Amino acid sequence: MVRYDLGETLKRLVAYQDENELSNSRLAKLIGLGAATLSELRGGKYKGSAEQVLAKINRFLNYEERRLVEGFVDEEGFEPVATRPFQAITALCQYAQNRGVGAIVLGDAGVGKSTALKAYAAENPNAYYVACDETMWGRAQLIRAIGQAVHVQHLSRSFWVRRDVVEALHGTRGVLLLDDAHFLSIGSLNAIQTLHDATRVGFVLSGLPRLHAQMARGRDAEWFAQIRSRCAAMRLLDSAEPSRENIIEAARIAGGGIDIDPGAENILVEQARVPGALRRVRQIIGLAATYAGKGKKLTARDVQKAVAYRGGI
């Protein structure tokens, strides 16, 4: 894990703020932080995971530097847009953390589960995001990944890692945010259950709809009974298209506040009728802004050229 120096990060941030003549609240919004979080960090009073906040700030600053030099857009520098799924996931994370219980989020790829979980982890003290994958089929691999998220220093032996993870989580009133949890085995999920029982932290299992099928109706459903019994809430996200307002907001953020004419907006709305719509909009805006030139208003022609360049992607 990359470690960022607080003093150096704040020095870069002040330089960026002065150069762009940004208020504190506008700067925090661009980064995707709460104004209070940024203020507390600057004043040395932030009680959450400073590493996560510093990482978010540095991702934003690095993105801005590359955008100015190379004229490209990537996914990590963006403030999330508060779509309905985003709001629903945020509420479920808050519930799991405040009550110290488990919760399940189900939804198809592209509805914004990962974006919402990462944003919650960045904004809330003692919220730990873990990206699961097929390598975490065993409980030892999952415990190590959780150990990295909670900043356990020694990850060599699984027994000691588990002990250190329990010590790190105990008494924090935290929450574990496990993304793509459909990759996890019975053993891995039971490891989450035992961590929850030992520490009383909340947890959120986020994944494809098949996660619930595995836990409730599969041939191994009885083995999932213990972890299910710790879950107090479940939300199945619909795949509804984001609103026109969400789409235009995402486009403006991706373009750094660039003006977009109504004809271009109409094309973007039409292009957003697919899963992962906001990601697609951001990519189109990145190309269109290059065609338009720095500081120019985006026209329908610019956006149409970007759509054509992307082809069927």
C-alpha positions, 0 to 999 in steps of 0.5 A: 500500500502506498503511504502518502506524507501529510505535509507534502500532500497538503502543500500540493493541495494548497498550490492547486487551490491557489492556482485554481482560486477555489474555495474550501467547500468547492475544493472538497466537493471536487475531490469528493470529500466532505468540507468538514473532513478536509478541514479536520485533516488540515487542522490535524483533528481528523480521527478517521483513516487519514491514509484513505483520505490522503490517498483520495486527495493524491489520486485527485491531484495526480489526475488533475496533473495528467489531465492538464498535461495529457488531456485524458480522463480516467475513473478515479478522479471523479466525485460520485454522482448521487444516483438512486442506487448510490443513495440506497447503498450509502443508507445501507452502509450507514445502517450496518455501521450504526447498528453493528449488523450485516447487510446485503446489496445486490445488483447487476454490473454497472449500477454503481455498487463499487463507486458507492462503497468506495465513496462511503469508505473515503467519507466515513471513519472506520469504514474499510473497503475490500475488493474481493476477487476469485483469489479470495476463495480461501479464508486466509486470502480474505483475512489478509485482504481485510488486514491490508484494509485495516492497516495490519502491518504483518501479513505473513501467518494467517493466525496472527493476521486474524488476531491483529485484525480483531484487535484493530477492529475491536471497539471501533464501531466500524464497518467492512465493505466487501465488494464483489462478495459473490466470489467468496466461498462458504469458508470466507463468508464464515470468516466474516461472521467470526470477525463480526462476532468477535468485534461487533463491527458491521459488514456489507456484502455487495455483489451480483444477484447470484450471491443471494441465490448462493446463500439462500437457495443453493445446494449449500444454503444450510451452510450459509445460515450463520452468516445470513442470521447476522444480516439485518437488511438486504437491498436489490438494486434495480437497473433503472437508467440514471436521471437526465440530471444525474447524467448531465451532472456526471458530464460536467464533473468529468469535464471539469465544469465545462459548458455543454450545449443542449444538443450535446446533452441530448446525445449524452442522455441517449448514450446513457441507456446502457449498464454502467451509463455514467462511466460511459458518459465520462469516457465520452466527455473525455474524448469530446473535450479533447476535440473541443479544445481547452475552455471551449463549450462542448457542442453536439458535433464534439460529442458525436465525434467522440461517440463515433470514435468509441465505436461500439464500446 
